[in-house]
């Protein structure tokens, strides 16, 4: 049986009662931060560029000569032209996803005996933006971008198609492909938003 040890609350002195010292101690952090400059951004008039590793709307990288070695091995079994999505219809993204129903992937076999992806739709209303699908992709095709404004007046507008994803990836890579893969672009950008972190 677990014994519970009770500690009696110490009595306040008259000075502590009159001057509300306990209250002031508790409000010390609040009062200190009250006079600091806020980090609030005036969205939508002011927008912050998210880090490169931000989990935004999904995109498909295209075949452009920057493919990883794994793609070059699978490429001989695929019918993918230059500038088209490098998806190989392996369904690994769907297998890794906690909600696999959000994917609609279809592939056909060409007369030459190669595989060709004809459909890759994602219903982002079901997506948790966990990023597991991008980690499972063996050819670095499916990525997450820095685009976060995805609101739509209709449910159909939340379904993203392969053509849209290819255009989104080309735009993202043009802007940020060579940027270091880190949370903040540089320390100056981070300190501007969050101040200097003092480790205890």
C-alpha positions as CSV (number, residue, x, y, z in Angstrom):
1,X,0.0,0.0,0.0
2,X,1.3,3.4,-1.0
3,X,1.6,5.9,1.9
4,X,0.8,9.5,1.0
5,X,2.9,12.1,2.7
6,X,1.1,15.4,3.4
7,X,3.0,18.6,3.7
8,X,1.3,21.4,5.5
9,X,1.2,24.8,3.7
10,X,3.4,27.3,5.5
11,X,1.6,30.3,7.1
12,X,2.0,33.6,5.4
13,X,3.6,36.4,7.4
14,X,1.7,39.7,7.9
15,X,4.1,41.4,5.4
16,X,3.3,38.8,2.7
17,X,-0.4,39.2,3.3
18,X,-0.4,43.0,3.1
19,X,1.9,43.4,0.1
20,X,0.6,40.4,-1.9
21,X,4.2,39.1,-2.3
22,X,3.1,35.6,-3.3
23,X,0.9,37.1,-6.0
24,X,3.8,39.3,-7.3
25,X,6.1,36.3,-7.4
26,X,3.6,34.4,-9.5
27,X,3.2,37.3,-11.9
28,X,6.9,38.0,-12.3
29,X,7.2,36.2,-15.6
30,X,4.0,37.8,-16.9
31,X,5.1,41.3,-15.9
32,X,8.6,40.7,-17.4
33,X,7.1,39.7,-20.8
34,X,4.4,42.4,-20.7
35,X,7.0,45.0,-21.8
36,X,8.7,42.9,-24.4
37,X,8.1,43.2,-28.1
38,X,5.5,40.6,-29.2
39,X,6.2,38.0,-31.9
40,X,2.7,38.1,-33.3
41,X,2.5,38.5,-37.1
42,X,-0.3,40.4,-38.7
43,X,-1.6,37.6,-41.0
44,X,-2.7,37.8,-43.8
45,X,-1.0,41.2,-44.3
46,X,2.3,39.9,-42.9
47,X,3.4,36.4,-43.8
48,X,6.4,34.3,-42.5
49,X,8.2,32.0,-44.9
50,X,8.2,28.6,-43.1
51,X,11.3,26.5,-42.7
52,X,12.3,24.2,-45.6
53,X,11.3,21.2,-43.5
54,X,7.8,22.6,-42.9
55,X,5.0,20.1,-43.5
56,X,2.9,22.0,-46.0
57,X,0.9,20.9,-49.0
58,X,2.2,17.8,-50.8
59,X,4.0,17.9,-54.2
60,X,5.5,15.5,-56.7
61,X,9.1,15.9,-57.9
62,X,9.5,15.4,-61.7
63,X,12.1,13.5,-63.7
64,X,14.8,16.2,-64.3
65,X,18.2,14.5,-63.9
66,X,18.3,15.0,-60.1
67,X,16.8,11.7,-59.2
68,X,18.3,9.5,-56.4
69,X,20.1,6.2,-57.3
70,X,17.1,4.2,-56.3
71,X,15.1,5.8,-59.2
72,X,17.7,4.9,-61.8
73,X,17.3,1.2,-60.8
74,X,13.5,1.3,-61.1
75,X,13.3,3.6,-64.1
76,X,13.9,0.8,-66.6
77,X,10.5,-0.8,-65.6
78,X,8.7,2.6,-65.9
79,X,7.4,4.7,-68.7
80,X,8.3,8.2,-67.4
81,X,9.2,11.0,-69.7
82,X,11.3,14.1,-68.8
83,X,9.3,16.6,-66.8
84,X,6.7,14.1,-65.7
85,X,6.1,12.9,-62.1
86,X,8.8,10.4,-61.0
87,X,6.2,8.4,-59.1
88,X,6.8,4.6,-59.6
89,X,3.4,3.5,-58.2
90,X,5.0,1.4,-55.5
91,X,2.2,2.3,-53.0
92,X,4.7,2.7,-50.2
93,X,3.2,6.1,-49.3
94,X,-0.3,4.6,-49.0
95,X,1.1,1.7,-46.9
96,X,2.8,4.1,-44.5
97,X,-0.2,6.5,-44.1
98,X,-2.4,6.2,-41.0
99,X,-5.4,7.1,-43.3
100,X,-4.6,5.1,-46.5
101,X,-8.0,6.0,-48.0
102,X,-6.9,9.5,-48.8
103,X,-4.8,8.2,-51.7
104,X,-6.2,7.2,-55.1
105,X,-3.3,5.8,-57.1
106,X,-3.7,4.0,-60.5
107,X,-1.1,2.6,-62.9
108,X,-1.4,0.8,-66.2
109,X,0.9,-1.5,-68.2
110,X,1.9,-0.1,-71.6
111,X,2.2,-2.3,-74.7
112,X,6.0,-2.3,-74.2
113,X,5.5,-4.0,-70.8
114,X,6.4,-0.9,-68.7
115,X,4.3,0.6,-65.9
116,X,2.8,4.1,-66.2
117,X,1.1,6.1,-63.4
118,X,-2.1,7.6,-64.7
119,X,-3.6,8.8,-61.5
120,X,-2.4,10.1,-58.1
121,X,-5.0,12.0,-56.1
122,X,-4.8,13.0,-52.4
123,X,-7.8,14.1,-50.4
124,X,-6.1,16.5,-48.0
125,X,-9.3,16.7,-45.8
126,X,-8.2,13.3,-44.4
127,X,-4.5,14.2,-44.2
128,X,-2.9,14.7,-40.8
129,X,0.3,16.2,-42.3
130,X,2.4,13.7,-40.4
131,X,4.9,13.3,-43.2
132,X,5.1,9.5,-43.0
133,X,4.2,9.2,-46.7
134,X,7.2,11.4,-47.8
135,X,9.6,9.4,-45.7
136,X,8.4,6.1,-47.2
137,X,8.8,7.3,-50.8
138,X,11.8,5.3,-52.2
139,X,12.5,7.7,-55.1
140,X,12.1,11.1,-53.3
141,X,9.0,11.9,-55.4
142,X,6.5,12.8,-52.8
143,X,7.5,15.8,-50.7
144,X,6.0,18.4,-48.5
145,X,6.3,22.1,-49.4
146,X,6.1,25.4,-47.6
147,X,2.6,26.1,-48.9
148,X,0.1,26.3,-46.0
149,X,-2.8,28.3,-47.5
150,X,-5.1,25.5,-48.7
151,X,-8.5,26.6,-47.6
152,X,-11.3,26.0,-50.1
153,X,-15.1,26.7,-50.3
154,X,-15.8,23.2,-51.7
155,X,-14.6,19.8,-50.7
156,X,-13.5,19.0,-54.2
157,X,-11.0,21.9,-53.9
158,X,-9.2,20.0,-51.2
159,X,-8.4,17.1,-53.5
160,X,-5.0,17.6,-55.1
161,X,-4.1,15.9,-58.4
162,X,-0.8,14.7,-59.9
163,X,-0.5,17.6,-62.4
164,X,-1.0,20.2,-59.6
165,X,1.6,18.4,-57.4
166,X,4.2,18.4,-60.2
167,X,3.8,22.2,-60.7
168,X,4.0,22.8,-57.0
169,X,7.2,20.8,-56.6
170,X,8.9,22.5,-59.6
171,X,8.1,25.9,-58.0
172,X,9.3,24.7,-54.6
173,X,12.5,23.3,-55.9
174,X,13.2,26.4,-58.0
175,X,13.0,28.5,-54.8
176,X,14.4,26.2,-52.1
177,X,16.2,23.1,-53.5
178,X,19.7,24.4,-52.7
179,X,18.8,25.8,-49.3
180,X,20.3,23.9,-46.3
181,X,17.9,21.4,-44.8
182,X,17.4,23.0,-41.4
183,X,14.6,24.4,-39.4
184,X,15.6,28.1,-39.8
185,X,17.3,29.6,-42.8
186,X,19.9,31.3,-40.5
187,X,20.3,32.1,-36.8
188,X,19.5,35.8,-37.5
189,X,16.1,34.8,-38.8
190,X,15.4,32.6,-35.8
191,X,16.5,35.2,-33.2
192,X,14.4,37.8,-34.9
193,X,11.3,35.8,-34.3
194,X,12.0,34.0,-31.0
195,X,14.8,36.1,-29.4
196,X,18.0,34.7,-28.0
197,X,17.6,31.4,-26.2
198,X,19.5,31.3,-22.9
199,X,20.2,27.8,-21.8
200,X,20.2,27.3,-18.0
